[in-house]
Amino acid sequence: MSFLIDPPWLYATGRTYGRLMPEQTPAARAVNCATAGVFLATSVSLYLDRPWTRPIWRACRADSGRDWMLNSGVLHIDARRAGRRTHFASALLFATYPLWLWLGLRHARRPSRA
C-alpha cells in the first residue's frame, strides 16, 4: 500500500463491489467500511513504521513503511526527515481513501448509457 497505489486500487475495488453488490444493503455497507478500514489501518501503520508492517515494506524493497508510503519505489522523498508539512499532506491523503472507494462504487452503479 502506498499513496501512489492505494487510490487507484481503492477505486478499482469500489467498481468491483459496485458490480457485485449493486444495491446499497447493510451487508454492502459493511464490506465497504471494512475495506476502507483495512486500507487505512494498514497504510497508517506503514506510515508510522509499526513493527508488524515490516514484511510488507521489506517485500517492496523500501527502507521503512514511511519510505514505502511516500515513495513507492518511484519518488525520492527523504522519509526519515519528514516534517509537519509531509505529515499534514499525508493526513489529507489518508482522508481521501473513503472517497476513492466511493467514486469507484458510484461509477459502477451509474446507469449504463446504451
N, CA, C and O of each residue as an XYZ file, in Angstrom:
456
protein
N       0.847     -1.162      0.000
C       0.000      0.000      0.000
C       0.898      1.232      0.000
O       1.915      1.282      0.692
N       0.505      2.203     -0.777
C       1.263      3.439     -0.833
C       0.369      4.534     -1.382
O      -0.699      4.263     -1.930
N       0.805      5.756     -1.233
C      -0.005      6.872     -1.709
C      -0.175      6.864     -3.228
O      -1.153      7.415     -3.734
N       0.743      6.258     -3.957
C       0.603      6.193     -5.411
C      -0.273      5.030     -5.859
O      -0.918      5.103     -6.905
N      -0.297      3.973     -5.083
C      -1.022      2.770     -5.468
C      -2.426      2.708     -4.869
O      -3.358      2.255     -5.533
N      -2.587      3.151     -3.637
C      -3.856      2.988     -2.932
C      -5.060      3.637     -3.611
O      -6.087      2.973     -3.751
N      -4.991      4.900     -4.042
C      -6.193      5.485     -4.652
C      -6.721      4.709     -5.861
O      -7.920      4.433     -5.907
N      -5.882      4.341     -6.849
C      -6.453      3.560     -7.953
C      -6.938      2.179     -7.507
O      -7.911      1.648     -8.043
N      -6.253      1.615     -6.532
C      -6.654      0.302     -6.027
C      -8.015      0.398     -5.325
O      -8.878     -0.457     -5.525
N      -8.202      1.426     -4.513
C      -9.496      1.632     -3.857
C     -10.597      1.895     -4.883
O     -11.700      1.363     -4.756
N     -10.309      2.705     -5.889
C     -11.282      2.992     -6.939
C     -11.685      1.699     -7.656
O     -12.872      1.440     -7.853
N     -10.701      0.896     -8.042
C     -10.990     -0.367     -8.729
C     -11.771     -1.324     -7.834
O     -12.665     -2.030     -8.301
N     -11.433     -1.345     -6.555
C     -12.167     -2.185     -5.605
C     -13.611     -1.717     -5.503
O     -14.531     -2.535     -5.481
N     -13.814     -0.402     -5.441
C     -15.171      0.144     -5.402
C     -15.964     -0.232     -6.642
O     -17.140     -0.582     -6.544
N     -15.337     -0.164     -7.796
C     -16.023     -0.558     -9.041
C     -16.403     -2.032     -9.009
O     -17.493     -2.409     -9.438
N     -15.505     -2.855     -8.502
C     -15.799     -4.291     -8.405
C     -16.964     -4.532     -7.452
O     -17.892     -5.274     -7.772
N     -16.911     -3.906     -6.288
C     -18.006     -4.049     -5.330
C     -19.316     -3.553     -5.929
O     -20.364     -4.170     -5.739
N     -19.256     -2.445     -6.646
C     -20.460     -1.884     -7.249
C     -21.102     -2.818     -8.254
O     -22.327     -2.852     -8.379
N     -20.278     -3.585     -8.977
C     -20.816     -4.555     -9.931
C     -21.345     -5.793     -9.225
O     -22.373     -6.345     -9.616
N     -20.635     -6.233     -8.173
C     -21.036     -7.446     -7.468
C     -22.182     -7.211     -6.491
O     -22.993     -8.104     -6.249
N     -22.245     -6.008     -5.935
C     -23.276     -5.660     -4.953
C     -23.940     -4.361     -5.389
O     -23.685     -3.308     -4.804
N     -24.796     -4.425     -6.420
C     -25.356     -3.188     -6.971
C     -26.287     -2.439     -6.014
O     -26.503     -1.238     -6.175
N     -26.823     -3.124     -5.048
C     -27.716     -2.464     -4.089
C     -26.944     -2.052     -2.843
O     -26.012     -2.740     -2.425
N     -27.328     -0.949     -2.266
C     -26.698     -0.447     -1.044
C     -27.396     -1.089      0.151
O     -28.235     -0.461      0.796
N     -27.052     -2.327      0.440
C     -27.628     -3.073      1.559
C     -26.730     -2.902      2.783
O     -25.604     -2.417      2.667
N     -27.226     -3.298      3.951
C     -26.360     -3.255      5.130
C     -25.087     -4.095      4.950
O     -24.015     -3.704      5.411
N     -25.206     -5.238      4.284
C     -24.022     -6.075      4.051
C     -23.023     -5.355      3.140
O     -21.817     -5.400      3.385
N     -23.518     -4.695      2.096
C     -22.643     -3.952      1.182
C     -21.957     -2.809      1.918
O     -20.767     -2.569      1.715
N     -22.688     -2.106      2.763
C     -22.079     -1.016      3.540
C     -21.006     -1.549      4.487
O     -19.966     -0.919      4.676
N     -21.270     -2.724      5.083
C     -20.288     -3.316      5.993
C     -19.005     -3.690      5.239
O     -17.900     -3.471      5.735
N     -19.161     -4.251      4.046
C     -17.989     -4.610      3.236
C     -17.209     -3.353      2.856
O     -15.980     -3.345      2.919
N     -17.909     -2.300      2.467
C     -17.254     -1.041      2.100
C     -16.490     -0.454      3.286
O     -15.342     -0.035      3.147
N     -17.126     -0.429      4.434
C     -16.473      0.122      5.632
C     -15.268     -0.721      6.034
O     -14.226     -0.183      6.410
N     -15.410     -2.040      5.954
C     -14.296     -2.928      6.308
C     -13.127     -2.722      5.350
O     -11.971     -2.699      5.772
N     -13.428     -2.573      4.065
C     -12.365     -2.359      3.076
C     -11.621     -1.060      3.352
O     -10.391     -1.040      3.399
N     -12.364      0.017      3.534
C     -11.731      1.307      3.827
C     -10.928      1.208      5.122
O      -9.832      1.759      5.221
N     -11.472      0.510      6.106
C     -10.786      0.353      7.383
C      -9.476     -0.408      7.267
O      -8.477     -0.028      7.879
N      -9.474     -1.478      6.487
C      -8.251     -2.268      6.302
C      -7.195     -1.443      5.571
O      -6.025     -1.441      5.954
N      -7.613     -0.747      4.521
C      -6.666      0.104      3.792
C      -6.082      1.167      4.717
O      -4.867      1.365      4.753
N      -6.935      1.840      5.454
C      -6.456      2.902      6.342
C      -5.571      2.357      7.456
O      -4.504      2.907      7.728
N      -6.006      1.286      8.097
C      -5.224      0.722      9.198
C      -3.850      0.279      8.727
O      -2.849      0.533      9.397
N      -3.800     -0.376      7.585
C      -2.521     -0.853      7.070
C      -1.638      0.313      6.628
O      -0.454      0.362      6.959
N      -2.217      1.242      5.885
C      -1.432      2.360      5.357
C      -0.932      3.290      6.460
O       0.223      3.715      6.437
N      -1.788      3.602      7.414
C      -1.354      4.455      8.533
C      -0.281      3.730      9.343
O       0.691      4.348      9.778
N      -0.448      2.436      9.544
C       0.567      1.668     10.272
C       1.891      1.644      9.524
O       2.954      1.728     10.140
N       1.837      1.529      8.197
C       3.062      1.621      7.404
C       3.706      2.991      7.596
O       4.908      3.092      7.843
N       2.903      4.032      7.482
C       3.431      5.395      7.612
C       4.087      5.610      8.978
O       5.097      6.305      9.090
N       3.502      5.008     10.009
C       4.025      5.154     11.371
C       5.103      4.119     11.698
O       5.577      4.048     12.832
N       5.481      3.332     10.715
C       6.528      2.308     10.873
C       6.231      1.326     12.011
O       7.115      1.008     12.806
N       5.016      0.861     12.083
C       4.669     -0.133     13.096
C       5.408     -1.435     12.781
O       5.511     -1.818     11.616
N       5.919     -2.113     13.800
C       6.727     -3.324     13.569
C       6.030     -4.395     12.715
O       6.689     -5.050     11.908
N       4.743     -4.580     12.874
C       4.056     -5.642     12.135
C       4.035     -5.398     10.625
O       3.743     -6.316      9.859
N       4.340     -4.177     10.189
C       4.323     -3.884      8.754
C       5.663     -4.180      8.072
O       5.777     -4.076      6.850
N       6.658     -4.542      8.848
C       7.996     -4.779      8.294
C       7.996     -5.742      7.102
O       8.649     -5.444      6.101
N       7.298     -6.880      7.160
C       7.303     -7.780      5.998
C       6.737     -7.125      4.731
O       7.155     -7.458      3.622
N       5.808     -6.216      4.891
C       5.209     -5.549      3.732
C       6.241     -4.638      3.076
O       6.512     -4.762      1.882
N       6.817     -3.722      3.858
C       7.737     -2.769      3.229
C       9.042     -3.412      2.800
O       9.676     -2.949      1.851
N       9.453     -4.466      3.476
C      10.671     -5.171      3.033
C      10.423     -5.876      1.709
O      11.294     -5.891      0.840
N       9.234     -6.465      1.549
C       8.893     -7.127      0.285
C       8.880     -6.131     -0.871
O       9.114     -6.493     -2.024
N       8.605     -4.879     -0.544
C       8.573     -3.816     -1.567
C       9.935     -3.147     -1.739
O      10.066     -2.177     -2.486
N      10.946     -3.668     -1.047
C      12.316     -3.150     -1.124
C      12.428     -1.689     -0.686
O      13.206     -0.916     -1.245
N      11.643     -1.335      0.314
C      11.690      0.023      0.868
C      12.554      0.018      2.129
O      12.823     -1.035      2.707
N      12.980      1.204      2.543
C      13.786      1.339      3.759
C      12.944      1.326      5.024
O      13.447      1.028      6.108
N      11.659      1.651      4.887
C      10.742      1.676      6.031
C       9.322      1.742      5.486
O       9.112      1.900      4.283
N       8.357      1.618      6.382
C       6.968      1.762      5.962
C       6.682      3.157      5.439
O       5.985      3.322      4.438
N       7.218      4.154      6.113
C       7.010      5.533      5.658
C       7.664      5.757      4.297
O       7.098      6.433      3.438
N       8.851      5.191      4.101
C       9.507      5.294      2.802
C       8.612      4.690      1.719
O       8.449      5.275      0.648
N       8.041      3.541      1.994
C       7.155      2.919      1.011
C       5.925      3.785      0.746
O       5.548      3.992     -0.408
N       5.305      4.287      1.800
C       4.101      5.107      1.620
C       4.396      6.365      0.812
O       3.607      6.735     -0.058
N       5.499      7.015      1.080
C       5.819      8.276      0.417
C       6.409      8.100     -0.980
O       6.117      8.885     -1.882
N       7.227      7.084     -1.158
C       7.996      6.976     -2.399
C       7.555      5.875     -3.352
O       7.693      6.018     -4.567
N       7.035      4.797     -2.826
C       6.574      3.663     -3.645
C       7.651      3.163     -4.595
O       7.331      2.610     -5.647
N       8.901      3.343     -4.254
C       9.979      2.920     -5.120
C      10.146      3.784     -6.359
O      10.928      3.450     -7.249
N       9.414      4.900     -6.422
C       9.425      5.759     -7.607
C       9.981      7.142     -7.284
O      10.842      7.653     -8.000
N       9.490      7.740     -6.212
C       9.895      9.094     -5.837
C      11.158      9.048     -4.971
O      11.656      7.971     -4.643
N      11.658     10.206     -4.612
C      12.886     10.287     -3.822
C      12.739     11.278     -2.672
O      13.578     12.160     -2.491
N      11.673     11.129     -1.902
C      11.442     11.967     -0.722
C      12.196     11.326      0.442
O      12.130     10.112      0.634
N      12.901     12.132      1.208
C      13.627     11.606      2.363
C      12.625     11.342      3.489
O      12.256     12.250      4.233
N      12.200     10.104      3.597
C      11.169      9.731      4.570
C      11.640      9.907      6.007
O      10.824     10.126      6.902
N      12.953      9.814      6.240
C      13.481      9.977      7.603
C      13.376     11.415      8.084
O      13.341     11.669      9.288
N      13.325     12.349      7.154
C      13.280     13.769      7.520
C      11.893     14.370      7.312
O      11.749     15.589      7.231
N      10.892     13.531      7.228
C       9.525     14.024      7.036
C       9.142     14.926      8.208
O       9.283     14.548      9.371
N       8.663     16.105      7.885
C       8.284     17.067      8.917
C       6.786     17.325      8.922
O       6.000     16.541      8.391
N       6.412     18.440      9.533
C       4.995     18.774      9.684
C       4.242     18.828      8.365
O       3.128     18.313      8.264
N       4.834     19.439      7.366
C       4.156     19.553      6.063
C       3.903     18.186      5.447
O       2.826     17.929      4.908
N       4.882     17.327      5.528
C       4.727     15.976      4.981
C       3.660     15.214      5.749
O       2.831     14.526      5.154
N       3.681     15.336      7.078
C       2.668     14.651      7.894
C       1.272     15.205      7.598
O       0.304     14.448      7.526
N       1.173     16.501      7.431
C      -0.124     17.118      7.133
C      -0.639     16.658      5.764
O      -1.803     16.283      5.625
N       0.234     16.690      4.765
C      -0.160     16.239      3.426
C      -0.551     14.762      3.450
O      -1.494     14.356      2.772
N       0.172     13.966      4.227
C      -0.152     12.546      4.339
C      -1.516     12.349      4.987
O      -2.301     11.510      4.545
N      -1.799     13.116      6.030
C      -3.113     13.023      6.684
C      -4.230     13.380      5.707
O      -5.284     12.745      5.704
N      -3.997     14.395      4.879
C      -5.000     14.752      3.865
C      -5.195     13.619      2.861
O      -6.322     13.318      2.469
N      -4.107     13.000      2.454
C      -4.219     11.872      1.523
C      -4.974     10.705      2.159
O      -5.817     10.084      1.512
N      -4.676     10.409      3.410
C      -5.414      9.342      4.098
C      -6.909      9.665      4.149
O      -7.746      8.773      4.009
N      -7.234     10.923      4.346
C      -8.649     11.329      4.430
C      -9.394     11.097      3.118
O     -10.621     11.007      3.113
N      -8.665     10.998      2.004
C      -9.321     10.770      0.710
C      -9.604      9.292      0.436
O     -10.319      8.982     -0.517
N      -9.081      8.393      1.219
C      -9.250      6.964      0.942
C     -10.718      6.552      0.800
O     -11.056      5.882     -0.176
N     -11.599      6.922      1.725
C     -13.006      6.545      1.530
C     -13.604      7.155      0.254
O     -14.474      6.551     -0.374
N     -13.145      8.334     -0.122
C     -13.643      8.978     -1.342
C     -13.322      8.143     -2.574
O     -14.182      7.976     -3.438
N     -12.102      7.613     -2.675
C     -11.729      6.798     -3.831
C     -12.597      5.554     -3.935
O     -13.016      5.174     -5.029
N     -12.866      4.924     -2.808
C     -13.734      3.745     -2.797
C     -15.143      4.126     -3.251
O     -15.751      3.434     -4.067
N     -15.647      5.227     -2.716
C     -16.986      5.709     -3.080
C     -17.078      6.057     -4.565
O     -18.074      5.738     -5.213
N     -16.053      6.705     -5.105
C     -16.063      7.048     -6.531
C     -16.145      5.803     -7.407
O     -16.861      5.792     -8.408
N     -15.415      4.759     -7.033
C     -15.498      3.502     -7.773
C     -16.880      2.891     -7.693
O     -17.418      2.422     -8.696
N     -17.459      2.896     -6.493
C     -18.824      2.381     -6.321
C     -19.808      3.177     -7.161
O     -20.658      2.608     -7.846
N     -19.690      4.468     -7.105
C     -20.596      5.361     -7.833
C     -20.502      5.119     -9.339
O     -21.518      5.064    -10.032
N     -19.298      4.980     -9.829
C     -19.110      4.754    -11.261
C     -19.721      3.417    -11.688
O     -20.366      3.337    -12.734
N     -19.523      2.381    -10.893
C     -20.057      1.057    -11.235
C     -21.569      1.021    -11.182
O     -22.200      0.287    -11.943
N     -22.158      1.801    -10.296
C     -23.625      1.781    -10.128
C     -24.350      2.771    -11.015
O     -25.580      2.832    -11.010
N     -23.594      3.547    -11.776
C     -24.199      4.522    -12.685
C     -24.971      3.763    -13.770
O     -24.475      2.766    -14.294
N     -26.164      4.219    -14.109
C     -26.899      3.537    -15.180
C     -26.100      3.577    -16.480
O     -25.496      4.593    -16.824
N     -26.110      2.443    -17.200
C     -25.362      2.391    -18.460
C     -26.087      3.210    -19.512
O     -27.310      3.348    -19.486
N     -25.305      3.752    -20.440
C     -25.860      4.595    -21.498
C     -25.869      3.810    -22.814
O     -25.020      4.018    -23.681
N     -26.823      2.923    -22.942
C     -26.888      2.107    -24.154
C     -28.010      2.514    -25.058
O     -28.193      1.919    -26.120
